[in-house]
Amino acid sequence: MNHIKSLDALLPDTRIKNPGGERVISAVEVPSDARKVWQVVGDFAGFPAFIPALESCEMTGSGAGSVRKKLFKDGNIVVEQLNSRDDQALYMTWSLIYTTLPIGNLWAAMTVTTLDDDRCVATWSIVGEPSAAWTDSPAAFQAFLQGFADDAMNNIRQLFCLTPVLQFS
């Protein structure tokens, strides 16, 4: 049986820390009002709207400190915590808590910046580290994160670039 000799020996600790590594940035210009774009990219539970690989997203709580569980169609799971959110400044940040993907640690931010009344830029920034399960190079890990973010952000642009189909009778 294990016995703790002194409770003073136990110190506060956490597994959540800021990751190292190069920042991955994916930004797209969107032909829409920034607040309308924020309604999509700023919805912490709404990422399946622009990431087709997601089966669903389950939320626990609301606001900073809330947790989402993203279930991917291929069976992978990602659990993340919302760190900060500002609906006026149009940004939010979050951290990885758990994943079945070969990612050891990850921090991300989503922002929307107004260009004019009908144009904005949506930006997804990611800083991540591979887990021990990642067997490829660090450059390949960065390319993996970049490709994932670029695909998602291009889907955002497409959501807002769709033009109605004209029908003639």
C-alpha positions, 0 to 999 in steps of 0.5 A: 500500500502506498502512503503519502508521508506528507501532503506538503509533498503534493504540489499543484500540477497540470497536463495542460501547457502551451505547446512549442513549435512553429505557428500554422496560419490559415487565412481566407478572405470571405465575401461577407460581413465579419459578424456573419462569418463569426457566427460560423467559425466562432461557434465552438460546437459548430465546426462540423459545418466546415470540417466534413471529416467530423461526425459530430461535436458534443459540448459540455458547458458554455463560455470559457472553460467549456469542453467540446468532444469532436467525433471524427467519421474515421473513429478519432476523438478530440477533446478541447477546452475553450480558453477565451472568447470575445464576440465583440473582438471576434476571436476565441482560443482553445487547447487540446485536452485529449486525442486519439490522433498523434498530437501531443499538445495543441493550442489554437485560435480563430479570428475574424477581421473586417476588411469592409462592410462585405469582406473579412478575413477568417484566420485559424492559427495553430501551435502544435506538437506531435505525440510519441505516436507520430513517426514522421518528420516534424516538417510532415507534422506541420504539413499535416496541421497546415493541410487540415486548417487550409481545407477547413478554411477553404470550406468556410470561403466556399460556404459564403461564396455560394451564389444562388442558382438562377432558374429560368422558366 
